[in-house]
Amino acid sequence: MLATHLIKEKGPRVVSIWGMPGLGKTTLAKQVYHHGEVKRHFNCFAWVCISQQCQGREVLKEILTKLISPTNEQRQEIAELGKDQIA
């Protein structure tokens, strides 16, 4: 059902999965992430683990790194991005 929602909805899609520890949130997210129809539908993917103490800019930098498969030089440029240059 969640995979179908991601494929059929138009425009940007955000899905929040929340709940108590041990309910299978990560398992569900991984199943959707690796779902064949979902993989065929989207051009790119990024799996990023986010902790309770995450910093938004660092998460965005990690997503960018996953999406573009940067060279070492590009990785350095991403690491040096200032807050006015990302999101």
PyMOL Python script that loads the backbone (N, CA, C, O; Angstrom):
from pymol import cmd

cmd.read_pdbstr("""\
ATOM      1  N   MET A   1       0.821  -1.186   0.000  1.00  0.00           N
ATOM      2  CA  MET A   1       0.000   0.000   0.000  1.00  0.00           C
ATOM      3  C   MET A   1       0.874   1.262   0.000  1.00  0.00           C
ATOM      4  O   MET A   1       0.598   2.202  -0.747  1.00  0.00           O
ATOM      5  N   LEU A   2       1.904   1.290   0.815  1.00  0.00           N
ATOM      6  CA  LEU A   2       2.786   2.452   0.869  1.00  0.00           C
ATOM      7  C   LEU A   2       3.539   2.617  -0.444  1.00  0.00           C
ATOM      8  O   LEU A   2       3.695   3.737  -0.930  1.00  0.00           O
ATOM      9  N   ALA A   3       4.005   1.523  -1.018  1.00  0.00           N
ATOM     10  CA  ALA A   3       4.699   1.585  -2.309  1.00  0.00           C
ATOM     11  C   ALA A   3       3.762   2.131  -3.377  1.00  0.00           C
ATOM     12  O   ALA A   3       4.171   2.956  -4.194  1.00  0.00           O
ATOM     13  N   THR A   4       2.530   1.689  -3.382  1.00  0.00           N
ATOM     14  CA  THR A   4       1.536   2.167  -4.348  1.00  0.00           C
ATOM     15  C   THR A   4       1.312   3.666  -4.182  1.00  0.00           C
ATOM     16  O   THR A   4       1.212   4.391  -5.172  1.00  0.00           O
ATOM     17  N   HIS A   5       1.235   4.125  -2.962  1.00  0.00           N
ATOM     18  CA  HIS A   5       1.062   5.559  -2.682  1.00  0.00           C
ATOM     19  C   HIS A   5       2.219   6.360  -3.280  1.00  0.00           C
ATOM     20  O   HIS A   5       1.997   7.402  -3.897  1.00  0.00           O
ATOM     21  N   LEU A   6       3.430   5.887  -3.104  1.00  0.00           N
ATOM     22  CA  LEU A   6       4.595   6.601  -3.622  1.00  0.00           C
ATOM     23  C   LEU A   6       4.592   6.667  -5.143  1.00  0.00           C
ATOM     24  O   LEU A   6       5.009   7.668  -5.726  1.00  0.00           O
ATOM     25  N   ILE A   7       4.133   5.625  -5.770  1.00  0.00           N
ATOM     26  CA  ILE A   7       4.167   5.541  -7.230  1.00  0.00           C
ATOM     27  C   ILE A   7       3.035   6.342  -7.867  1.00  0.00           C
ATOM     28  O   ILE A   7       3.247   7.004  -8.884  1.00  0.00           O
ATOM     29  N   LYS A   8       1.859   6.293  -7.297  1.00  0.00           N
ATOM     30  CA  LYS A   8       0.684   6.885  -7.937  1.00  0.00           C
ATOM     31  C   LYS A   8       0.479   8.369  -7.638  1.00  0.00           C
ATOM     32  O   LYS A   8      -0.137   9.070  -8.440  1.00  0.00           O
ATOM     33  N   GLU A   9       0.970   8.853  -6.527  1.00  0.00           N
ATOM     34  CA  GLU A   9       0.784  10.260  -6.183  1.00  0.00           C
ATOM     35  C   GLU A   9       1.628  11.153  -7.084  1.00  0.00           C
ATOM     36  O   GLU A   9       2.739  10.782  -7.462  1.00  0.00           O
ATOM     37  N   LYS A  10       1.114  12.307  -7.425  1.00  0.00           N
ATOM     38  CA  LYS A  10       1.835  13.285  -8.238  1.00  0.00           C
ATOM     39  C   LYS A  10       2.537  14.285  -7.331  1.00  0.00           C
ATOM     40  O   LYS A  10       2.081  14.558  -6.221  1.00  0.00           O
ATOM     41  N   GLY A  11       3.635  14.820  -7.808  1.00  0.00           N
ATOM     42  CA  GLY A  11       4.363  15.834  -7.055  1.00  0.00           C
ATOM     43  C   GLY A  11       5.271  15.218  -6.008  1.00  0.00           C
ATOM     44  O   GLY A  11       5.395  13.997  -5.918  1.00  0.00           O
ATOM     45  N   PRO A  12       5.905  16.071  -5.217  1.00  0.00           N
ATOM     46  CA  PRO A  12       6.831  15.582  -4.187  1.00  0.00           C
ATOM     47  C   PRO A  12       6.110  14.690  -3.181  1.00  0.00           C
ATOM     48  O   PRO A  12       4.955  14.928  -2.827  1.00  0.00           O
ATOM     49  N   ARG A  13       6.805  13.679  -2.740  1.00  0.00           N
ATOM     50  CA  ARG A  13       6.217  12.752  -1.786  1.00  0.00           C
ATOM     51  C   ARG A  13       7.114  12.620  -0.566  1.00  0.00           C
ATOM     52  O   ARG A  13       8.320  12.397  -0.679  1.00  0.00           O
ATOM     53  N   VAL A  14       6.511  12.759   0.577  1.00  0.00           N
ATOM     54  CA  VAL A  14       7.212  12.552   1.836  1.00  0.00           C
ATOM     55  C   VAL A  14       6.366  11.597   2.653  1.00  0.00           C
ATOM     56  O   VAL A  14       5.156  11.777   2.795  1.00  0.00           O
ATOM     57  N   VAL A  15       7.012  10.595   3.179  1.00  0.00           N
ATOM     58  CA  VAL A  15       6.312   9.636   4.020  1.00  0.00           C
ATOM     59  C   VAL A  15       7.015   9.603   5.368  1.00  0.00           C
ATOM     60  O   VAL A  15       8.218   9.354   5.442  1.00  0.00           O
ATOM     61  N   SER A  16       6.274   9.851   6.412  1.00  0.00           N
ATOM     62  CA  SER A  16       6.831   9.764   7.763  1.00  0.00           C
ATOM     63  C   SER A  16       6.415   8.440   8.373  1.00  0.00           C
ATOM     64  O   SER A  16       5.249   8.050   8.315  1.00  0.00           O
ATOM     65  N   ILE A  17       7.373   7.766   8.950  1.00  0.00           N
ATOM     66  CA  ILE A  17       7.102   6.511   9.646  1.00  0.00           C
ATOM     67  C   ILE A  17       7.563   6.724  11.083  1.00  0.00           C
ATOM     68  O   ILE A  17       8.738   6.995  11.327  1.00  0.00           O
ATOM     69  N   TRP A  18       6.658   6.605  12.014  1.00  0.00           N
ATOM     70  CA  TRP A  18       7.020   6.849  13.403  1.00  0.00           C
ATOM     71  C   TRP A  18       6.335   5.835  14.296  1.00  0.00           C
ATOM     72  O   TRP A  18       5.345   5.209  13.917  1.00  0.00           O
ATOM     73  N   GLY A  19       6.875   5.689  15.470  1.00  0.00           N
ATOM     74  CA  GLY A  19       6.294   4.766  16.435  1.00  0.00           C
ATOM     75  C   GLY A  19       7.311   4.368  17.485  1.00  0.00           C
ATOM     76  O   GLY A  19       8.461   4.807  17.465  1.00  0.00           O
ATOM     77  N   MET A  20       6.871   3.547  18.380  1.00  0.00           N
ATOM     78  CA  MET A  20       7.726   3.090  19.471  1.00  0.00           C
ATOM     79  C   MET A  20       8.842   2.201  18.928  1.00  0.00           C
ATOM     80  O   MET A  20       8.698   1.604  17.861  1.00  0.00           O
ATOM     81  N   PRO A  21       9.949   2.114  19.658  1.00  0.00           N
ATOM     82  CA  PRO A  21      11.042   1.235  19.233  1.00  0.00           C
ATOM     83  C   PRO A  21      10.572  -0.211  19.100  1.00  0.00           C
ATOM     84  O   PRO A  21       9.768  -0.696  19.897  1.00  0.00           O
ATOM     85  N   GLY A  22      11.085  -0.881  18.087  1.00  0.00           N
ATOM     86  CA  GLY A  22      10.804  -2.299  17.923  1.00  0.00           C
ATOM     87  C   GLY A  22       9.555  -2.642  17.139  1.00  0.00           C
ATOM     88  O   GLY A  22       9.207  -3.816  17.019  1.00  0.00           O
ATOM     89  N   LEU A  23       8.874  -1.645  16.604  1.00  0.00           N
ATOM     90  CA  LEU A  23       7.641  -1.913  15.863  1.00  0.00           C
ATOM     91  C   LEU A  23       7.884  -2.317  14.409  1.00  0.00           C
ATOM     92  O   LEU A  23       6.971  -2.806  13.744  1.00  0.00           O
ATOM     93  N   GLY A  24       9.101  -2.117  13.913  1.00  0.00           N
ATOM     94  CA  GLY A  24       9.409  -2.489  12.535  1.00  0.00           C
ATOM     95  C   GLY A  24       9.430  -1.321  11.565  1.00  0.00           C
ATOM     96  O   GLY A  24       9.243  -1.511  10.363  1.00  0.00           O
ATOM     97  N   LYS A  25       9.653  -0.119  12.069  1.00  0.00           N
ATOM     98  CA  LYS A  25       9.673   1.064  11.199  1.00  0.00           C
ATOM     99  C   LYS A  25      10.774   0.969  10.148  1.00  0.00           C
ATOM    100  O   LYS A  25      10.537   1.222   8.967  1.00  0.00           O
ATOM    101  N   THR A  26      11.963   0.608  10.577  1.00  0.00           N
ATOM    102  CA  THR A  26      13.086   0.508   9.642  1.00  0.00           C
ATOM    103  C   THR A  26      12.853  -0.624   8.652  1.00  0.00           C
ATOM    104  O   THR A  26      13.163  -0.484   7.469  1.00  0.00           O
ATOM    105  N   THR A  27      12.323  -1.722   9.112  1.00  0.00           N
ATOM    106  CA  THR A  27      12.021  -2.851   8.225  1.00  0.00           C
ATOM    107  C   THR A  27      11.024  -2.431   7.152  1.00  0.00           C
ATOM    108  O   THR A  27      11.203  -2.754   5.978  1.00  0.00           O
ATOM    109  N   LEU A  28       9.987  -1.721   7.542  1.00  0.00           N
ATOM    110  CA  LEU A  28       8.993  -1.232   6.585  1.00  0.00           C
ATOM    111  C   LEU A  28       9.635  -0.282   5.579  1.00  0.00           C
ATOM    112  O   LEU A  28       9.415  -0.404   4.374  1.00  0.00           O
ATOM    113  N   ALA A  29      10.424   0.657   6.076  1.00  0.00           N
ATOM    114  CA  ALA A  29      11.075   1.626   5.188  1.00  0.00           C
ATOM    115  C   ALA A  29      11.996   0.920   4.195  1.00  0.00           C
ATOM    116  O   ALA A  29      12.023   1.277   3.018  1.00  0.00           O
ATOM    117  N   LYS A  30      12.741  -0.067   4.652  1.00  0.00           N
ATOM    118  CA  LYS A  30      13.645  -0.807   3.762  1.00  0.00           C
ATOM    119  C   LYS A  30      12.872  -1.587   2.712  1.00  0.00           C
ATOM    120  O   LYS A  30      13.295  -1.656   1.558  1.00  0.00           O
ATOM    121  N   GLN A  31      11.755  -2.172   3.092  1.00  0.00           N
ATOM    122  CA  GLN A  31      10.948  -2.915   2.124  1.00  0.00           C
ATOM    123  C   GLN A  31      10.424  -1.993   1.027  1.00  0.00           C
ATOM    124  O   GLN A  31      10.434  -2.360  -0.148  1.00  0.00           O
ATOM    125  N   VAL A  32       9.973  -0.815   1.397  1.00  0.00           N
ATOM    126  CA  VAL A  32       9.482   0.142   0.403  1.00  0.00           C
ATOM    127  C   VAL A  32      10.643   0.644  -0.452  1.00  0.00           C
ATOM    128  O   VAL A  32      10.522   0.739  -1.673  1.00  0.00           O
ATOM    129  N   TYR A  33      11.754   0.960   0.180  1.00  0.00           N
ATOM    130  CA  TYR A  33      12.936   1.473  -0.526  1.00  0.00           C
ATOM    131  C   TYR A  33      13.419   0.483  -1.588  1.00  0.00           C
ATOM    132  O   TYR A  33      13.820   0.889  -2.679  1.00  0.00           O
ATOM    133  N   HIS A  34      13.381  -0.797  -1.275  1.00  0.00           N
ATOM    134  CA  HIS A  34      13.874  -1.822  -2.197  1.00  0.00           C
ATOM    135  C   HIS A  34      12.779  -2.432  -3.079  1.00  0.00           C
ATOM    136  O   HIS A  34      13.056  -3.345  -3.857  1.00  0.00           O
ATOM    137  N   HIS A  35      11.567  -1.949  -2.971  1.00  0.00           N
ATOM    138  CA  HIS A  35      10.439  -2.469  -3.750  1.00  0.00           C
ATOM    139  C   HIS A  35      10.705  -2.239  -5.245  1.00  0.00           C
ATOM    140  O   HIS A  35      11.071  -1.136  -5.649  1.00  0.00           O
ATOM    141  N   GLY A  36      10.523  -3.262  -6.046  1.00  0.00           N
ATOM    142  CA  GLY A  36      10.823  -3.186  -7.476  1.00  0.00           C
ATOM    143  C   GLY A  36      10.097  -2.073  -8.209  1.00  0.00           C
ATOM    144  O   GLY A  36      10.709  -1.345  -8.991  1.00  0.00           O
ATOM    145  N   GLU A  37       8.805  -1.930  -7.967  1.00  0.00           N
ATOM    146  CA  GLU A  37       8.040  -0.884  -8.660  1.00  0.00           C
ATOM    147  C   GLU A  37       8.494   0.508  -8.238  1.00  0.00           C
ATOM    148  O   GLU A  37       8.532   1.429  -9.054  1.00  0.00           O
ATOM    149  N   VAL A  38       8.832   0.657  -6.983  1.00  0.00           N
ATOM    150  CA  VAL A  38       9.320   1.952  -6.495  1.00  0.00           C
ATOM    151  C   VAL A  38      10.656   2.267  -7.166  1.00  0.00           C
ATOM    152  O   VAL A  38      10.867   3.391  -7.621  1.00  0.00           O
ATOM    153  N   LYS A  39      11.552   1.293  -7.231  1.00  0.00           N
ATOM    154  CA  LYS A  39      12.861   1.497  -7.866  1.00  0.00           C
ATOM    155  C   LYS A  39      12.711   1.895  -9.332  1.00  0.00           C
ATOM    156  O   LYS A  39      13.440   2.757  -9.821  1.00  0.00           O
ATOM    157  N   ARG A  40      11.775   1.272 -10.026  1.00  0.00           N
ATOM    158  CA  ARG A  40      11.575   1.593 -11.443  1.00  0.00           C
ATOM    159  C   ARG A  40      10.933   2.966 -11.641  1.00  0.00           C
ATOM    160  O   ARG A  40      11.127   3.598 -12.679  1.00  0.00           O
ATOM    161  N   HIS A  41      10.188   3.417 -10.671  1.00  0.00           N
ATOM    162  CA  HIS A  41       9.431   4.662 -10.799  1.00  0.00           C
ATOM    163  C   HIS A  41      10.297   5.910 -10.606  1.00  0.00           C
ATOM    164  O   HIS A  41      10.059   6.934 -11.245  1.00  0.00           O
ATOM    165  N   PHE A  42      11.287   5.829  -9.739  1.00  0.00           N
ATOM    166  CA  PHE A  42      12.098   7.003  -9.403  1.00  0.00           C
ATOM    167  C   PHE A  42      13.464   6.943 -10.072  1.00  0.00           C
ATOM    168  O   PHE A  42      14.006   5.862 -10.307  1.00  0.00           O
ATOM    169  N   ASN A  43      14.015   8.113 -10.376  1.00  0.00           N
ATOM    170  CA  ASN A  43      15.316   8.211 -11.037  1.00  0.00           C
ATOM    171  C   ASN A  43      16.488   8.031 -10.085  1.00  0.00           C
ATOM    172  O   ASN A  43      17.556   7.578 -10.497  1.00  0.00           O
ATOM    173  N   CYS A  44      16.302   8.379  -8.827  1.00  0.00           N
ATOM    174  CA  CYS A  44      17.407   8.285  -7.878  1.00  0.00           C
ATOM    175  C   CYS A  44      16.867   8.001  -6.480  1.00  0.00           C
ATOM    176  O   CYS A  44      15.689   8.210  -6.190  1.00  0.00           O
ATOM    177  N   PHE A  45      17.764   7.522  -5.629  1.00  0.00           N
ATOM    178  CA  PHE A  45      17.398   7.115  -4.277  1.00  0.00           C
ATOM    179  C   PHE A  45      18.503   7.504  -3.312  1.00  0.00           C
ATOM    180  O   PHE A  45      19.670   7.599  -3.693  1.00  0.00           O
ATOM    181  N   ALA A  46      18.133   7.725  -2.078  1.00  0.00           N
ATOM    182  CA  ALA A  46      19.130   7.964  -1.032  1.00  0.00           C
ATOM    183  C   ALA A  46      18.604   7.384   0.271  1.00  0.00           C
ATOM    184  O   ALA A  46      17.511   7.730   0.719  1.00  0.00           O
ATOM    185  N   TRP A  47      19.386   6.500   0.873  1.00  0.00           N
ATOM    186  CA  TRP A  47      19.038   5.943   2.181  1.00  0.00           C
ATOM    187  C   TRP A  47      19.913   6.649   3.198  1.00  0.00           C
ATOM    188  O   TRP A  47      21.138   6.540   3.156  1.00  0.00           O
ATOM    189  N   VAL A  48      19.289   7.367   4.104  1.00  0.00           N
ATOM    190  CA  VAL A  48      20.022   8.127   5.111  1.00  0.00           C
ATOM    191  C   VAL A  48      19.444   7.796   6.476  1.00  0.00           C
ATOM    192  O   VAL A  48      18.233   7.867   6.684  1.00  0.00           O
ATOM    193  N   CYS A  49      20.314   7.438   7.396  1.00  0.00           N
ATOM    194  CA  CYS A  49      19.881   7.176   8.772  1.00  0.00           C
ATOM    195  C   CYS A  49      19.899   8.482   9.549  1.00  0.00           C
ATOM    196  O   CYS A  49      20.868   9.239   9.497  1.00  0.00           O
ATOM    197  N   ILE A  50      18.834   8.731  10.257  1.00  0.00           N
ATOM    198  CA  ILE A  50      18.696   9.982  10.998  1.00  0.00           C
ATOM    199  C   ILE A  50      18.487   9.660  12.468  1.00  0.00           C
ATOM    200  O   ILE A  50      17.593   8.897  12.834  1.00  0.00           O
ATOM    201  N   SER A  51      19.324  10.253  13.298  1.00  0.00           N
ATOM    202  CA  SER A  51      19.210  10.030  14.735  1.00  0.00           C
ATOM    203  C   SER A  51      18.334  11.108  15.362  1.00  0.00           C
ATOM    204  O   SER A  51      17.907  12.049  14.692  1.00  0.00           O
ATOM    205  N   GLN A  52      18.078  10.957  16.638  1.00  0.00           N
ATOM    206  CA  GLN A  52      17.274  11.961  17.339  1.00  0.00           C
ATOM    207  C   GLN A  52      18.011  13.288  17.457  1.00  0.00           C
ATOM    208  O   GLN A  52      17.381  14.333  17.621  1.00  0.00           O
ATOM    209  N   GLN A  53      19.326  13.258  17.377  1.00  0.00           N
ATOM    210  CA  GLN A  53      20.120  14.478  17.491  1.00  0.00           C
ATOM    211  C   GLN A  53      20.639  14.941  16.128  1.00  0.00           C
ATOM    212  O   GLN A  53      21.695  15.569  16.056  1.00  0.00           O
ATOM    213  N   CYS A  54      19.930  14.647  15.071  1.00  0.00           N
ATOM    214  CA  CYS A  54      20.423  14.982  13.732  1.00  0.00           C
ATOM    215  C   CYS A  54      20.407  16.495  13.499  1.00  0.00           C
ATOM    216  O   CYS A  54      19.641  17.239  14.112  1.00  0.00           O
ATOM    217  N   GLN A  55      21.279  16.911  12.595  1.00  0.00           N
ATOM    218  CA  GLN A  55      21.325  18.309  12.178  1.00  0.00           C
ATOM    219  C   GLN A  55      20.906  18.357  10.716  1.00  0.00           C
ATOM    220  O   GLN A  55      21.470  17.659   9.873  1.00  0.00           O
ATOM    221  N   GLY A  56      19.926  19.176  10.430  1.00  0.00           N
ATOM    222  CA  GLY A  56      19.335  19.237   9.103  1.00  0.00           C
ATOM    223  C   GLY A  56      20.332  19.402   7.974  1.00  0.00           C
ATOM    224  O   GLY A  56      20.249  18.705   6.962  1.00  0.00           O
ATOM    225  N   ARG A  57      21.277  20.323   8.139  1.00  0.00           N
ATOM    226  CA  ARG A  57      22.262  20.554   7.073  1.00  0.00           C
ATOM    227  C   ARG A  57      23.101  19.313   6.814  1.00  0.00           C
ATOM    228  O   ARG A  57      23.400  18.994   5.663  1.00  0.00           O
ATOM    229  N   GLU A  58      23.478  18.619   7.863  1.00  0.00           N
ATOM    230  CA  GLU A  58      24.294  17.415   7.694  1.00  0.00           C
ATOM    231  C   GLU A  58      23.500  16.317   6.981  1.00  0.00           C
ATOM    232  O   GLU A  58      24.047  15.579   6.162  1.00  0.00           O
ATOM    233  N   VAL A  59      22.222  16.219   7.296  1.00  0.00           N
ATOM    234  CA  VAL A  59      21.363  15.244   6.614  1.00  0.00           C
ATOM    235  C   VAL A  59      21.271  15.590   5.130  1.00  0.00           C
ATOM    236  O   VAL A  59      21.375  14.708   4.278  1.00  0.00           O
ATOM    237  N   LEU A  60      21.076  16.868   4.821  1.00  0.00           N
ATOM    238  CA  LEU A  60      20.989  17.290   3.421  1.00  0.00           C
ATOM    239  C   LEU A  60      22.296  17.030   2.676  1.00  0.00           C
ATOM    240  O   LEU A  60      22.277  16.623   1.515  1.00  0.00           O
ATOM    241  N   LYS A  61      23.413  17.260   3.330  1.00  0.00           N
ATOM    242  CA  LYS A  61      24.710  16.979   2.702  1.00  0.00           C
ATOM    243  C   LYS A  61      24.858  15.488   2.425  1.00  0.00           C
ATOM    244  O   LYS A  61      25.365  15.097   1.373  1.00  0.00           O
ATOM    245  N   GLU A  62      24.423  14.665   3.354  1.00  0.00           N
ATOM    246  CA  GLU A  62      24.513  13.218   3.153  1.00  0.00           C
ATOM    247  C   GLU A  62      23.605  12.768   2.008  1.00  0.00           C
ATOM    248  O   GLU A  62      23.992  11.920   1.205  1.00  0.00           O
ATOM    249  N   ILE A  63      22.410  13.330   1.933  1.00  0.00           N
ATOM    250  CA  ILE A  63      21.501  12.997   0.832  1.00  0.00           C
ATOM    251  C   ILE A  63      22.138  13.396  -0.499  1.00  0.00           C
ATOM    252  O   ILE A  63      22.136  12.612  -1.449  1.00  0.00           O
ATOM    253  N   LEU A  64      22.676  14.595  -0.570  1.00  0.00           N
ATOM    254  CA  LEU A  64      23.331  15.063  -1.792  1.00  0.00           C
ATOM    255  C   LEU A  64      24.467  14.128  -2.188  1.00  0.00           C
ATOM    256  O   LEU A  64      24.613  13.778  -3.359  1.00  0.00           O
ATOM    257  N   THR A  65      25.257  13.735  -1.223  1.00  0.00           N
ATOM    258  CA  THR A  65      26.374  12.825  -1.488  1.00  0.00           C
ATOM    259  C   THR A  65      25.873  11.497  -2.048  1.00  0.00           C
ATOM    260  O   THR A  65      26.472  10.949  -2.973  1.00  0.00           O
ATOM    261  N   LYS A  66      24.793  10.984  -1.502  1.00  0.00           N
ATOM    262  CA  LYS A  66      24.246   9.708  -1.978  1.00  0.00           C
ATOM    263  C   LYS A  66      23.661   9.838  -3.381  1.00  0.00           C
ATOM    264  O   LYS A  66      23.751   8.905  -4.180  1.00  0.00           O
ATOM    265  N   LEU A  67      23.066  10.981  -3.683  1.00  0.00           N
ATOM    266  CA  LEU A  67      22.389  11.143  -4.969  1.00  0.00           C
ATOM    267  C   LEU A  67      23.342  11.338  -6.141  1.00  0.00           C
ATOM    268  O   LEU A  67      23.055  10.883  -7.248  1.00  0.00           O
ATOM    269  N   ILE A  68      24.470  12.005  -5.917  1.00  0.00           N
ATOM    270  CA  ILE A  68      25.327  12.328  -7.060  1.00  0.00           C
ATOM    271  C   ILE A  68      26.574  11.461  -7.173  1.00  0.00           C
ATOM    272  O   ILE A  68      27.316  11.598  -8.145  1.00  0.00           O
ATOM    273  N   SER A  69      26.828  10.582  -6.223  1.00  0.00           N
ATOM    274  CA  SER A  69      28.037   9.745  -6.242  1.00  0.00           C
ATOM    275  C   SER A  69      29.266  10.593  -6.579  1.00  0.00           C
ATOM    276  O   SER A  69      29.889  10.402  -7.623  1.00  0.00           O
ATOM    277  N   PRO A  70      29.608  11.518  -5.704  1.00  0.00           N
ATOM    278  CA  PRO A  70      30.644  12.500  -6.017  1.00  0.00           C
ATOM    279  C   PRO A  70      32.067  11.935  -6.018  1.00  0.00           C
ATOM    280  O   PRO A  70      32.362  10.907  -5.407  1.00  0.00           O
ATOM    281  N   THR A  71      32.922  12.649  -6.728  1.00  0.00           N
ATOM    282  CA  THR A  71      34.350  12.369  -6.670  1.00  0.00           C
ATOM    283  C   THR A  71      34.856  12.850  -5.308  1.00  0.00           C
ATOM    284  O   THR A  71      34.120  13.502  -4.567  1.00  0.00           O
ATOM    285  N   ASN A  72      36.091  12.534  -4.982  1.00  0.00           N
ATOM    286  CA  ASN A  72      36.661  13.002  -3.713  1.00  0.00           C
ATOM    287  C   ASN A  72      36.675  14.524  -3.643  1.00  0.00           C
ATOM    288  O   ASN A  72      36.429  15.109  -2.588  1.00  0.00           O
ATOM    289  N   GLU A  73      36.963  15.156  -4.771  1.00  0.00           N
ATOM    290  CA  GLU A  73      36.971  16.619  -4.813  1.00  0.00           C
ATOM    291  C   GLU A  73      35.569  17.174  -4.549  1.00  0.00           C
ATOM    292  O   GLU A  73      35.409  18.140  -3.803  1.00  0.00           O
ATOM    293  N   GLN A  74      34.566  16.563  -5.160  1.00  0.00           N
ATOM    294  CA  GLN A  74      33.189  17.008  -4.945  1.00  0.00           C
ATOM    295  C   GLN A  74      32.754  16.757  -3.503  1.00  0.00           C
ATOM    296  O   GLN A  74      32.017  17.558  -2.929  1.00  0.00           O
ATOM    297  N   ARG A  75      33.206  15.647  -2.916  1.00  0.00           N
ATOM    298  CA  ARG A  75      32.891  15.368  -1.510  1.00  0.00           C
ATOM    299  C   ARG A  75      33.414  16.489  -0.611  1.00  0.00           C
ATOM    300  O   ARG A  75      32.740  16.920   0.325  1.00  0.00           O
ATOM    301  N   GLN A  76      34.615  16.944  -0.913  1.00  0.00           N
ATOM    302  CA  GLN A  76      35.203  18.028  -0.137  1.00  0.00           C
ATOM    303  C   GLN A  76      34.384  19.308  -0.302  1.00  0.00           C
ATOM    304  O   GLN A  76      34.150  20.031   0.666  1.00  0.00           O
ATOM    305  N   GLU A  77      33.952  19.581  -1.527  1.00  0.00           N
ATOM    306  CA  GLU A  77      33.132  20.766  -1.777  1.00  0.00           C
ATOM    307  C   GLU A  77      31.808  20.687  -1.015  1.00  0.00           C
ATOM    308  O   GLU A  77      31.350  21.682  -0.453  1.00  0.00           O
ATOM    309  N   ILE A  78      31.205  19.516  -1.000  1.00  0.00           N
ATOM    310  CA  ILE A  78      29.950  19.330  -0.266  1.00  0.00           C
ATOM    311  C   ILE A  78      30.180  19.558   1.224  1.00  0.00           C
ATOM    312  O   ILE A  78      29.378  20.213   1.890  1.00  0.00           O
ATOM    313  N   ALA A  79      31.271  19.019   1.739  1.00  0.00           N
ATOM    314  CA  ALA A  79      31.582  19.164   3.164  1.00  0.00           C
ATOM    315  C   ALA A  79      31.758  20.630   3.547  1.00  0.00           C
ATOM    316  O   ALA A  79      31.473  21.021   4.679  1.00  0.00           O
ATOM    317  N   GLU A  80      32.226  21.434   2.605  1.00  0.00           N
ATOM    318  CA  GLU A  80      32.497  22.842   2.890  1.00  0.00           C
ATOM    319  C   GLU A  80      31.312  23.768   2.608  1.00  0.00           C
ATOM    320  O   GLU A  80      31.415  24.978   2.813  1.00  0.00           O
ATOM    321  N   LEU A  81      30.200  23.222   2.145  1.00  0.00           N
ATOM    322  CA  LEU A  81      29.037  24.059   1.855  1.00  0.00           C
ATOM    323  C   LEU A  81      28.583  24.794   3.115  1.00  0.00           C
ATOM    324  O   LEU A  81      28.463  24.203   4.188  1.00  0.00           O
ATOM    325  N   GLY A  82      28.338  26.067   2.966  1.00  0.00           N
ATOM    326  CA  GLY A  82      27.850  26.871   4.082  1.00  0.00           C
ATOM    327  C   GLY A  82      26.340  26.788   4.193  1.00  0.00           C
ATOM    328  O   GLY A  82      25.667  26.271   3.301  1.00  0.00           O
ATOM    329  N   LYS A  83      25.816  27.300   5.295  1.00  0.00           N
ATOM    330  CA  LYS A  83      24.370  27.193   5.503  1.00  0.00           C
ATOM    331  C   LYS A  83      23.571  27.989   4.480  1.00  0.00           C
ATOM    332  O   LYS A  83      22.401  27.685   4.248  1.00  0.00           O
ATOM    333  N   ASP A  84      24.172  28.993   3.866  1.00  0.00           N
ATOM    334  CA  ASP A  84      23.462  29.745   2.837  1.00  0.00           C
ATOM    335  C   ASP A  84      23.531  29.059   1.473  1.00  0.00           C
ATOM    336  O   ASP A  84      22.881  29.499   0.525  1.00  0.00           O
ATOM    337  N   GLN A  85      24.310  27.993   1.371  1.00  0.00           N
ATOM    338  CA  GLN A  85      24.469  27.290   0.102  1.00  0.00           C
ATOM    339  C   GLN A  85      23.687  25.984   0.032  1.00  0.00           C
ATOM    340  O   GLN A  85      23.572  25.389  -1.040  1.00  0.00           O
ATOM    341  N   ILE A  86      23.162  25.544   1.133  1.00  0.00           N
ATOM    342  CA  ILE A  86      22.404  24.297   1.142  1.00  0.00           C
ATOM    343  C   ILE A  86      21.103  24.532   1.890  1.00  0.00           C
ATOM    344  O   ILE A  86      21.080  25.028   3.016  1.00  0.00           O
ATOM    345  N   ALA A  87      20.035  24.160   1.228  1.00  0.00           N
ATOM    346  CA  ALA A  87      18.670  24.330   1.752  1.00  0.00           C
ATOM    347  C   ALA A  87      18.495  25.699   2.321  1.00  0.00           C
ATOM    348  O   ALA A  87      17.415  26.031   2.809  1.00  0.00           O
TER     349      ALA A  87
END
""", "prot")
cmd.dss("prot")
cmd.show_as("cartoon", "prot")
cmd.util.cbc("prot")
cmd.orient("prot")
